[in-house]
Amino acid sequence: MPSLANGLVVGHRKLSKDMYELEFIAPEIANECKPGQYINLKVGNELDPLLRRPLSLYDVDKRLGSITLLYKVVGKGTQILTRTKVKEYVDVMGPLGRGFKILEEKSNALLIGGGVGIAPLVYLARVLKDNNCNVQVLHGTDTKNNLVDFNKLEEIGVEYILATDDGSFGFKGFVTDFLKEKINPKEIDYIYCCGPEPMMAEVAKYALVNNIDGEVSLEEHMACGVGACLGCARKLKSKDELYVKVCKDGPVFNINEVELNK
């Protein structure tokens, strides 16, 4: 069951033009968090915006009781969130949703993130690494200014490859180009993916062709977080008439389970 808490902000910094990292202390929620789940955050103290904002778990430290979020400013809510200061409190509900499957030790995991979609994969990488899995991370963005996760990935000790569309850093091209050109599918046991849906559709196609299982994490407008408002309903591949609620049944689904927008 999700909990409500007032989280004490202990860190908030701007990473790039419109990307921020926010860390707060909420031990009861942090202790229950699993990779791939999310929290709903009340933004500001006014009635507008009324609804909470869903944000992925970027990193969790259960020993300290801290949760770190990575967010991109995309509208009024996240713009208000940028004004939050250290030592203030944030109104948090969570953890919410279904998280990623955690592989057995020694398994080979490939994590693929596009843009801010790298957020839920960083905590996942940490947990998989703690479980003695071999972890490789591919992160793609449009330009080097949006590559923000160097330090955390280095701290976790995983292998990571960076790709930019304009070639300003790392591999030049889409991260899916790197996947198809450089990755040996025989060396992958499982794929985890989060980012723009056309990118995830390409990854799902690659997984299907090479008979690799995996999961994707969908980014949706999850207003209520408990499946009540139906604002995040998505169709399943296998049953045309059946819809799932991303906020409650996901946001993580099997890589072949849901229709992805190409």
Sequence and secondary structure as in RCSB ss.txt:
>XXXX:A:sequence
MPSLANGLVVGHRKLSKDMYELEFIAPEIANECKPGQYINLKVGNELDPLLRRPLSLYDVDKRLGSITLLYKVVG
KGTQILTRTKVKEYVDVMGPLGRGFKILEEKSNALLIGGGVGIAPLVYLARVLKDNNCNVQVLHGTDTKNNLVDF
NKLEEIGVEYILATDDGSFGFKGFVTDFLKEKINPKEIDYIYCCGPEPMMAEVAKYALVNNIDGEVSLEEHMACG
VGACLGCARKLKSKDELYVKVCKDGPVFNINEVELNK
>XXXX:A:secstr
  EEEEEEEEEEEE SSSEEEEEEE HHHHTT  TT EEEEE SSSSSS S EEEE  EEETTTTEEEEEEE  S
HHHHHHTT  TT EEEEEEEESB      TT EEEEEEEGGGGHHHHHHHHHHHHTT EEEEEEEESSGGG   H
HHHHHHT EEEEEETTSSSSEES HHHHHHHH  GGG SEEEEES HHHHHHHHHHHHHTT EEEEE     SSS
SSSS TTEEEBSS TT EEEHHHH BEEETTTB    
